[in-house]
C-alpha cells in the first residue's frame, strides 16, 4: 500500500510551499488508495509552539485535507532515535565524539537516487562528511530521525521540495545502515515568487493563515496550489480536490519551478465565489464585516451577496465594496464628487430624483428605475446625469452593483437623506 507523510514543523504558520507539499502528498495517497500520515517535527523544543501546531492542523483541514491515524511527534521519540544510533555504534557503523554519535560515511562510492520527478541523480560519498546521528545534547539530527520514523511508518514514497535533494543521499545511507529499503523519492521544484526568486515575505503573504484572513476560499487556494507543477490537462484549471484525486499522478509533475501569482489566485477565488451558493457565503462575508467592526443582518447580507458576488475576488472585497450599507462612516471618492456631483445641473437632478422617489409607497428597484426614466424623459437627460451623481451620493463610490437594486437594499429613508445631503 502506498504510504506517504507530511511533516510540518510547529515553529511558525503553515507556509504556502508546505501547504502545496501536503496537497500533493494527499492527492497521491487518495488517488492510489493509500495512506496519508502526519509526522510532527518538533525536535526544536525552544521554537516549537502548541499554537502553531494547532493552526497548522486547522489550516490543513480548512484546505480540505484529512489524514489517516494519529500524528506522531518526534519530541516523544528521543529514546527510539538514541536506541537506533547506539545499535549502529555497536555494529561499528558509527562512533562517539564526546556525547555525540556520528555515522561513518564510506568514501569512494556513489549513491543513486531514482527520482520520480527529476530522474536519476548520482552523488559521490566523497562529497558527504560523517553524519551526526545524535547531538551532544541528546537530541537527534534531522536526517537521522526522519529515516527512523519513515522506516517505522512504512513510508513508501517521500514527496517533498527539491531543497531536500541534498539530504536524500545521506538518508539513503542511513536506510542501508538500518537494513531498510529506502522509499521512492519525488522532489518537487520549489514554488517561486512572481519575480522568479524564492517565495518569501517580500512577495507579500506567504502563509495559509494570511490568505484566510484576506478572504480567500479554501477550495480556490487548494485548487491553485495543486496546479503549481501539475496540470489535469485539456486546458482545465478550475478543479476540485475530489476531481483531481481521480487523475493525479506523480509522474505528471513538472521538473521545472513554478511561480506563485497572486493575481491568478485572485481569479481562481473569484470563480469559486461566483459558483458558491449565497447561504455558503453569508458566514464568510459576515466574519469579514465583523473584523471591520461592522454588523449586518443575514437577510441584508443575502441580498447584497446576490448583488456583489460577481464583483468580488475575495470576501474581504465585499466589506470594502458594501461598507456604505452598514455605516455612514464610509470613504468618499473626492474625484468622483467633482466629476459627477459638482457637474453643472447634477445637484438639481439629485434633488428632483430624491423628491420623486420619496412619493413611492413601494420602494422597489423597479419603481425607483421607473421614476428615474420618467425624469430623464421629462428633462431630456442622459442616464449618467442622474445615475452617476446618485451612486456617489449614496455610496461614495463611482462603481458598484446595479444602482436601483442598491437603493432598494439601502432603504428609502437612508437613500433620500444621503441624496439631499450631497445635493446641498
C-alpha positions as semicolon CSV with decimal commas, in nm:
position;residue;x (nm);y (nm);z (nm)
1;X;0,000;0,000;0,000
2;X;0,124;0,347;-0,089
3;X;0,201;0,536;0,231
4;X;0,312;0,899;0,231
5;X;0,360;1,158;0,501
6;X;0,359;1,531;0,554
7;X;0,599;1,653;0,820
8;X;0,536;2,010;0,939
9;X;0,747;2,188;1,200
10;X;0,533;2,382;1,453
11;X;0,774;2,676;1,461
12;X;0,552;2,906;1,255
13;X;0,235;2,922;1,048
14;X;0,176;2,687;0,752
15;X;0,376;2,824;0,456
16;X;0,216;2,813;0,111
17;X;0,501;2,590;-0,013
18;X;0,441;2,345;0,271
19;X;0,066;2,351;0,204
20;X;0,137;2,262;-0,160
21;X;0,357;1,971;-0,045
22;X;0,077;1,847;0,180
23;X;-0,177;1,870;-0,103
24;X;0,043;1,673;-0,345
25;X;0,106;1,401;-0,085
26;X;-0,266;1,385;-0,004
27;X;-0,366;1,366;-0,371
28;X;-0,124;1,081;-0,438
29;X;-0,236;0,887;-0,130
30;X;-0,604;0,923;-0,213
31;X;-0,550;0,852;-0,584
32;X;-0,372;0,524;-0,507
33;X;-0,600;0,423;-0,220
34;X;-0,305;0,458;0,015
35;X;-0,242;0,634;0,347
36;X;-0,161;0,996;0,422
37;X;0,016;1,035;0,757
38;X;0,130;1,330;0,965
39;X;0,463;1,345;1,144
40;X;0,522;1,649;1,362
41;X;0,887;1,760;1,350
42;X;0,902;1,927;1,691
43;X;1,255;1,836;1,798
44;X;1,335;2,208;1,830
45;X;1,164;2,243;2,166
46;X;1,264;2,608;2,202
47;X;1,094;2,729;1,884
48;X;0,811;2,473;1,863
49;X;0,480;2,607;1,995
50;X;0,141;2,445;2,050
51;X;-0,037;2,745;1,896
52;X;0,148;2,691;1,567
53;X;0,070;2,319;1,565
54;X;-0,300;2,384;1,627
55;X;-0,306;2,642;1,348
56;X;-0,125;2,409;1,104
57;X;-0,369;2,124;1,169
58;X;-0,664;2,362;1,138
59;X;-0,527;2,501;0,809
60;X;-0,486;2,151;0,665
61;X;-0,850;2,073;0,749
62;X;-0,955;2,413;0,610
63;X;-0,787;2,325;0,279
64;X;-0,991;2,004;0,264
65;X;-0,722;1,757;0,372
66;X;-0,768;1,471;0,615
67;X;-0,514;1,220;0,743
68;X;-0,501;0,858;0,848
69;X;-0,404;0,756;1,202
70;X;-0,295;0,989;1,480
71;X;0,005;1,216;1,410
72;X;0,335;1,108;1,562
73;X;0,557;1,358;1,743
74;X;0,934;1,344;1,715
75;X;0,970;1,512;2,056
76;X;0,822;1,196;2,211
77;X;1,062;0,960;2,034
78;X;1,410;1,064;2,152
79;X;1,464;0,726;2,322
80;X;1,388;0,545;1,994
81;X;1,640;0,755;1,799
82;X;1,907;0,703;2,064
83;X;1,844;0,329;2,066
84;X;1,887;0,307;1,686
85;X;2,204;0,519;1,698
86;X;2,354;0,302;1,971
87;X;2,273;-0,007;1,764
88;X;2,479;0,139;1,476
89;X;2,750;0,223;1,729
90;X;2,767;-0,141;1,845
91;X;2,778;-0,259;1,483
92;X;3,081;-0,040;1,419
93;X;2,894;0,180;1,171
94;X;2,910;0,482;1,398
95;X;3,142;0,632;1,659
96;X;3,124;0,864;1,957
97;X;3,267;1,212;1,970
98;X;3,213;1,334;2,322
99;X;2,841;1,282;2,392
100;X;2,754;1,292;2,019
101;X;2,717;0,985;1,797
102;X;2,830;1,013;1,434
103;X;2,781;0,782;1,136
104;X;3,094;0,683;0,944
105;X;3,043;0,763;0,575
106;X;3,226;0,522;0,347
107;X;3,427;0,716;0,090
108;X;3,471;0,636;-0,277
109;X;3,121;0,510;-0,359
110;X;2,819;0,651;-0,537
111;X;2,468;0,692;-0,404
112;X;2,194;0,681;-0,668
113;X;1,853;0,845;-0,637
114;X;1,596;0,734;-0,893
115;X;1,379;1,043;-0,852
116;X;1,024;1,015;-0,989
117;X;1,024;1,380;-1,100
118;X;1,390;1,457;-1,180
119;X;1,511;1,117;-1,297
120;X;1,843;0,963;-1,190
121;X;2,064;1,167;-0,955
122;X;2,407;1,038;-0,854
123;X;2,610;1,169;-0,561
124;X;2,962;1,064;-0,454
125;X;3,009;0,989;-0,086
126;X;3,336;1,184;-0,113
127;X;3,111;1,491;-0,101
128;X;2,945;1,376;0,223
129;X;3,117;1,414;0,558
130;X;3,048;1,188;0,857
131;X;2,692;1,247;0,969
132;X;2,567;1,332;1,317
133;X;2,304;1,088;1,443
134;X;2,263;1,215;1,799
135;X;2,384;1,560;1,900
136;X;2,585;1,619;2,217
137;X;2,270;1,745;2,393
138;X;2,094;1,415;2,328
139;X;1,863;1,543;2,055
140;X;1,851;1,363;1,717
141;X;1,985;1,509;1,393
142;X;1,717;1,587;1,136
143;X;1,823;1,339;0,866
144;X;1,854;1,050;1,108
145;X;1,524;1,085;1,294
146;X;1,343;1,129;0,959
147;X;1,477;0,796;0,840
148;X;1,396;0,617;1,166
149;X;1,040;0,750;1,157
150;X;0,978;0,686;0,788
151;X;1,107;0,331;0,822
152;X;0,882;0,263;1,121
153;X;0,579;0,421;0,950
154;X;0,635;0,216;0,636
155;X;0,661;0,522;0,411
156;X;0,674;0,403;0,050
157;X;0,707;0,744;-0,120
158;X;0,881;1,053;0,013
159;X;0,735;1,353;-0,170
160;X;0,888;1,688;-0,081
161;X;1,052;2,003;-0,215
162;X;1,373;1,972;-0,412
163;X;1,555;2,175;-0,146
164;X;1,574;1,832;0,025
165;X;1,767;1,668;-0,260
166;X;2,093;1,730;-0,075
167;X;1,953;1,540;0,227
168;X;1,844;1,236;0,028
169;X;2,183;1,061;-0,030
170;X;2,260;1,097;0,341
171;X;1,924;0,947;0,429
172;X;1,973;0,660;0,184
173;X;2,298;0,575;0,365
174;X;2,103;0,559;0,694
175;X;1,837;0,334;0,539
176;X;2,111;0,098;0,422
177;X;2,279;0,102;0,763
178;X;1,948;0,015;0,933
179;X;1,881;-0,262;0,682
180;X;1,567;-0,094;0,546
181;X;1,471;-0,049;0,180
182;X;1,450;0,326;0,108
183;X;1,120;0,469;-0,014
184;X;1,083;0,608;-0,365
185;X;1,167;0,976;-0,379
186;X;0,990;1,256;-0,564
187;X;1,136;1,604;-0,525
188;X;0,912;1,886;-0,643
189;X;1,072;2,204;-0,779
190;X;1,022;2,485;-0,533
191;X;0,744;2,739;-0,561
192;X;0,890;3,077;-0,653
193;X;0,762;3,432;-0,638
194;X;0,636;3,612;-0,949
195;X;0,988;3,754;-0,998
196;X;1,147;3,408;-1,005
197;X;1,305;3,440;-0,659
198;X;1,228;3,202;-0,373
199;X;0,885;3,285;-0,231
200;X;0,931;3,497;0,079
201;X;0,762;3,772;0,279
202;X;0,894;4,036;0,042
203;X;0,647;3,895;-0,213
204;X;0,360;3,957;0,029
205;X;0,158;3,699;0,223
206;X;0,323;3,357;0,235
207;X;0,117;3,165;0,491
208;X;-0,221;2,997;0,461
209;X;-0,334;3,190;0,769
210;X;-0,276;3,523;0,595
211;X;-0,481;3,418;0,292
212;X;-0,763;3,302;0,517
213;X;-0,772;3,645;0,679
214;X;-0,767;3,815;0,338
215;X;-1,089;3,641;0,240
216;X;-0,973;3,359;0,016
217;X;-1,189;3,049;-0,027
218;X;-1,019;2,721;0,079
219;X;-1,124;2,537;-0,237
220;X;-0,971;2,810;-0,452
221;X;-0,638;2,814;-0,268
222;X;-0,616;2,432;-0,271
223;X;-0,704;2,426;-0,642
224;X;-0,438;2,685;-0,728
225;X;-0,163;2,522;-0,519
226;X;-0,238;2,182;-0,674
227;X;-0,179;2,327;-1,020
228;X;0,167;2,464;-0,938
229;X;0,372;2,194;-1,106
230;X;0,084;1,972;-1,217
231;X;-0,188;2,001;-1,477
232;X;-0,507;1,798;-1,522
233;X;-0,474;1,854;-1,898
234;X;-0,718;1,975;-2,163
235;X;-0,653;2,335;-2,050
236;X;-0,867;2,267;-1,742
237;X;-0,788;2,495;-1,450
238;X;-1,081;2,502;-1,208
239;X;-1,079;2,158;-1,050
240;X;-1,180;2,042;-0,703
241;X;-0,953;1,819;-0,496
242;X;-1,207;1,536;-0,527
243;X;-1,189;1,564;-0,906
244;X;-0,809;1,591;-0,901
245;X;-0,778;1,273;-0,693
246;X;-0,919;1,070;-0,982
247;X;-0,648;1,171;-1,230
248;X;-0,347;1,281;-1,023
249;X;-0,015;1,103;-1,079
250;X;0,332;1,194;-0,957
251;X;0,472;1,112;-1,300
252;X;0,282;1,410;-1,437
253;X;0,457;1,657;-1,206
254;X;0,677;1,911;-1,382
255;X;1,051;1,922;-1,314
256;X;1,071;2,299;-1,355
257;X;0,999;2,563;-1,093
258;X;0,652;2,711;-1,074
259;X;0,571;3,072;-0,992
260;X;0,314;3,182;-0,741
261;X;0,100;3,455;-0,896
262;X;-0,139;3,620;-0,650
263;X;-0,339;3,781;-0,931
264;X;-0,402;3,436;-1,079
265;X;-0,506;3,311;-0,736
266;X;-0,750;3,602;-0,711
267;X;-0,900;3,496;-1,043
268;X;-0,947;3,141;-0,907
269;X;-1,102;3,279;-0,591
270;X;-1,347;3,493;-0,786
271;X;-1,452;3,189;-0,991
272;X;-1,524;2,988;-0,676
273;X;-1,714;3,277;-0,516
274;X;-1,936;3,308;-0,824
275;X;-2,025;2,939;-0,807
276;X;-2,090;2,926;-0,432
277;X;-2,442;2,934;-0,301
278;X;-2,529;3,260;-0,126
279;X;-2,601;3,073;0,200
280;X;-2,245;2,939;0,199
281;X;-2,103;3,287;0,152
282;X;-2,304;3,455;0,429
283;X;-2,088;3,331;0,724
284;X;-1,770;3,409;0,528
285;X;-1,859;3,771;0,449
286;X;-2,014;3,816;0,794
287;X;-1,682;3,728;0,951
288;X;-1,505;3,989;0,737
289;X;-1,765;4,250;0,828
290;X;-1,723;4,178;1,199
291;X;-1,343;4,206;1,167
292;X;-1,403;4,552;1,019
293;X;-1,605;4,641;1,327
294;X;-1,941;4,641;1,147
295;X;-2,266;4,449;1,194
296;X;-2,517;4,314;0,944
297;X;-2,830;4,102;0,945
298;X;-2,826;3,779;0,745
299;X;-3,127;3,894;0,544
300;X;-2,939;4,203;0,426
301;X;-2,626;4,001;0,355
302;X;-2,826;3,760;0,142
303;X;-2,947;4,046;-0,076
304;X;-2,607;4,213;-0,101
305;X;-2,420;3,891;-0,181
306;X;-2,663;3,836;-0,465
307;X;-2,571;4,180;-0,598
308;X;-2,197;4,170;-0,538
309;X;-2,068;3,815;-0,565
310;X;-1,990;3,852;-0,935
311;X;-1,774;4,152;-0,842
312;X;-1,580;4,000;-0,552
313;X;-1,236;3,848;-0,583
314;X;-1,216;3,785;-0,208
315;X;-1,472;3,801;0,070
316;X;-1,272;4,092;0,213
317;X;-1,353;4,283;-0,106
318;X;-1,719;4,257;-0,009
319;X;-1,666;4,465;0,304
320;X;-1,483;4,734;0,112
321;X;-1,746;4,747;-0,162
322;X;-2,051;4,745;0,066
323;X;-1,939;4,949;0,366
324;X;-2,196;5,218;0,284
325;X;-2,478;4,973;0,364
326;X;-2,368;4,923;0,726
327;X;-2,244;5,264;0,838
328;X;-2,245;5,631;0,747
329;X;-1,870;5,628;0,805
330;X;-1,753;5,522;0,459
331;X;-1,482;5,666;0,231
332;X;-1,590;5,912;-0,038
333;X;-1,416;5,936;-0,374
334;X;-1,350;6,309;-0,397
335;X;-1,259;6,286;-0,765
336;X;-1,595;6,120;-0,823
337;X;-1,770;6,406;-0,641
338;X;-1,601;6,665;-0,860
339;X;-1,664;6,468;-1,177
340;X;-2,026;6,364;-1,124
341;X;-2,186;6,563;-0,842
342;X;-2,033;6,906;-0,896
343;X;-2,104;6,894;-1,269
344;X;-2,350;7,167;-1,368
345;X;-2,712;7,068;-1,312
346;X;-2,644;6,736;-1,138
347;X;-2,719;6,858;-0,784
348;X;-3,058;6,978;-0,909
349;X;-3,112;6,636;-1,068
350;X;-3,035;6,474;-0,731
351;X;-3,291;6,694;-0,554
352;X;-3,563;6,620;-0,810
353;X;-3,490;6,246;-0,801
354;X;-3,499;6,246;-0,418
355;X;-3,830;6,434;-0,414
356;X;-3,994;6,199;-0,664
357;X;-3,882;5,870;-0,505
358;X;-3,996;5,999;-0,166
359;X;-4,352;5,971;-0,301
360;X;-4,314;5,597;-0,366
361;X;-4,519;5,364;-0,147
362;X;-4,325;5,055;-0,254
363;X;-3,951;5,132;-0,257
364;X;-3,853;4,860;-0,506
365;X;-3,580;4,876;-0,765
366;X;-3,841;4,850;-1,042
367;X;-4,033;5,151;-0,910
368;X;-3,716;5,352;-0,847
369;X;-3,597;5,286;-1,203
370;X;-3,935;5,389;-1,342
371;X;-3,913;5,725;-1,162
372;X;-3,559;5,775;-1,290
373;X;-3,660;5,705;-1,651
374;X;-3,953;5,943;-1,621
375;X;-3,728;6,227;-1,502
376;X;-3,482;6,156;-1,784
377;X;-3,762;6,177;-2,042
378;X;-3,919;6,490;-1,897
379;X;-3,591;6,680;-1,856
380;X;-3,423;6,524;-2,161
381;X;-3,132;6,397;-1,952
382;X;-2,879;6,125;-2,019
383;X;-2,873;5,837;-1,773
384;X;-2,529;5,942;-1,648
385;X;-2,665;6,279;-1,532
386;X;-2,880;6,107;-1,268
387;X;-2,726;5,764;-1,212
388;X;-2,363;5,870;-1,151
389;X;-2,434;6,153;-0,901
390;X;-2,688;5,932;-0,721
391;X;-2,438;5,647;-0,689
392;X;-2,180;5,890;-0,547
393;X;-2,438;6,032;-0,307
394;X;-2,549;5,700;-0,158
395;X;-2,219;5,506;-0,159
396;X;-1,927;5,747;-0,205
397;X;-1,807;5,529;-0,494
398;X;-1,811;5,551;-0,872
399;X;-1,868;5,177;-0,910
400;X;-2,088;4,910;-0,756
401;X;-2,384;4,686;-0,821
402;X;-2,695;4,800;-1,008
403;X;-2,789;5,142;-0,868
404;X;-3,161;5,080;-0,828
405;X;-3,103;4,746;-0,653
406;X;-2,853;4,921;-0,420
407;X;-3,112;5,187;-0,337
408;X;-3,375;4,927;-0,257
409;X;-3,145;4,743;-0,014
410;X;-3,022;5,065;0,147
411;X;-3,379;5,176;0,211
412;X;-3,586;5,482;0,131
413;X;-3,502;5,692;0,436
414;X;-3,125;5,648;0,412
415;X;-3,118;5,698;0,034
416;X;-3,314;6,026;0,041
417;X;-3,117;6,156;0,339
418;X;-2,784;6,098;0,160
419;X;-2,904;6,236;-0,171
420;X;-3,027;6,557;-0,016
421;X;-2,716;6,600;0,195
422;X;-2,497;6,559;-0,111
423;X;-2,711;6,794;-0,321
424;X;-2,680;7,062;-0,051
